[in-house]
Amino acid sequence: MEQKGIRTKKGELNLFIEQTNGMFKTLLRRLKELGEWMKGTKEALANEEIQHRTLADLVLEYYDHRDRVADGFERGRRKAKLTNLKKKAETIRYMQEKGIHSSSDLEHIITVLNKQASELEKSFDKLNSRVSLLKRHLLNAKAVDETREIYEKSRKIFFTGARKNIRQNTLKS
């Protein structure tokens, strides 16, 4: 029905599920990238020459490295650098909003976000199982609707005489 331009509840539900799955996968991917970056940052902080740098300096260095990698691109160099600049600004803004000044602050936030993500994943799994159950119910309801007319006709044909006999027997008693 959706292909014909007619909106249905089932179609809207499927669209919502697809969008939610996409957002959830993006969130998990970003958390994973952040965790990997954090591991690299911890290793770098262990090095004496880097210990005097702030986390913001390390973030800037990371995005500068990405820009150097983008310089090696034959195509899309400008777009990659622009994307890096946007992400750099977004990262620094996020760090300022959340009060992240050190690697321990960042590690704490990552731990909290990972816990929230695992809780969301559990609730998402419950919702997915509920949605699959509802889909089965919809299929069964559709089958009932499709076969209702046949059932009613067969009921009239085969059981009319038996029903009359039962009524007559119950009235006599």
N, C-alpha and C positions, 0 to 999 in steps of 0.2 A: 504494500500500500504506500510505503514511503517513496518508492520509486515513481509512483504515479502522482506524487505531490500531496497525498492525503496523510495528515498526521494522525498517528495512533498512540495510545498510551504505551503499548508495548514498544513501539519504535522510539518514543521519547525515553523510555526506561533504558533501552539498549544504548541510545546515544549518551545518556547520563553515565551509564556504566563505562562506556568506552572513554569518555572524557575523564572520569575519575581514575580509571586505570592509567591513563596517560599522565595525569598529574602525579599520581602515586609513584609511577616509575621514574619520572623526572626528579621527584623529591629524593627517592632512594639513590638515584645515580649521583645527584649533587652531594648527598651526604657521604657517599662512598668516595667521591673525588676529594671532598673536604678532609675526610679521614686520612686518605693517602697523602694529601698535601701536609697534613699535620704531622704524620710520621716523618716526612722529609724535613719539616721545620724543626722537630725535636732533635733529629740527628745533627742538623746544622747548628742548633743552639748548644749542643754538646761541644762543638768545636770552639776553642777559645777566642779566635779572631772574630767570631760572629756574635758572641755573647753581649757585646755592648750595643748591638742593634735592637731596635724595637720591632715588634711584630709588623707594624705598618711598613717599615723599611724592607722587611722580607717579602711582604706582599708586593710592594713596588718592584722589587728585584725580580720576583716571579713573573710579573706581567711584562717587564722589560725583556726578560728571556723569551717570553712568548712573542714579543714584537720582533726580536732577532730571528726567531724561527719563521715568522711571517715574511720577513725580508727574503727568505729563500724560496718563497712561493713564486711560481711563474705567473699564475693567475690568482686573483682574489686577494692580493696583498693589501690593498687599501681597505677592503671590507674586513679582513682579519684584524688589521690594526684598529679599525674603528670599533669592532666588537670587543677587542681587548681593552680599549679605553673605557667603553661603557661598563664592562665587567669590573675593571679596576675601580671605577668610581662607585659602582654598586657595592663592591666588597668593602671599601673603606667606609662608606656611609653605614653599612650594616654593622661594621665593627664599632663605629662611633655610637650608633643607636644602642647597641647591646652592651657597651662598656667593655669591650674586649681590648685589653692593652698588652696582655702577655700570653704566652703559649698555654699557661695553666688555665687562664680564663677561657681560651678557645677550646681547650680539651674538655673543660666542664660543660660548656654549651653543647659540644658535640655529643657528649655522653647523655645529656638530657634529651637532645633531639633524637638520638638513636633509640632511647627508651620510648619516646613518643611514637616514633616510626614503627617500632615493634608492636606497640599497643594498637596503632592504627591498622597494621597488617592483620592482627588477630581479628579485630572487629570487621575488617574488610572481608576476611575469609568467611566469617559468619554471614555477612550480608550476601556474599556470592552464593553460598549454599542456599540461603533463603530465596534468592532470585532464581536459582536453578529449579528449586521446588515450585515456585510460582509459575515458571515457564511450563513445567510438566502439567500443572493444574490447568493452565490455559489451553494446552494441547488436548487434555482430556475433556475440557468443557467444549472445545471446538468439535471433538469427535461426537460428543453427546448431541450437540446441536445438529450436526450433519446426519445423525442416524435417528433422531427423534421421530421424524415422519414415518420412517420404515417401521420403527418399533410400534408406533400407534396403529398403523395399518395391520401389522401382524397380530397385534393384540386383539383387534376386532375380529380378525378372521378365525383365529385358533381358539380363543377362550370364551366366546360369547355363550355357547351352549353350556359349558361347565359353570359359568357364573350364574346362569339362570337356575341350574340344578341346585347350586349351593344356596341361593336365595330362597328357593321353594322349600328346601329341607329345613332351613333355619326358621322360616315362617310357620311351618307345620309344628315345630317343637315348642 
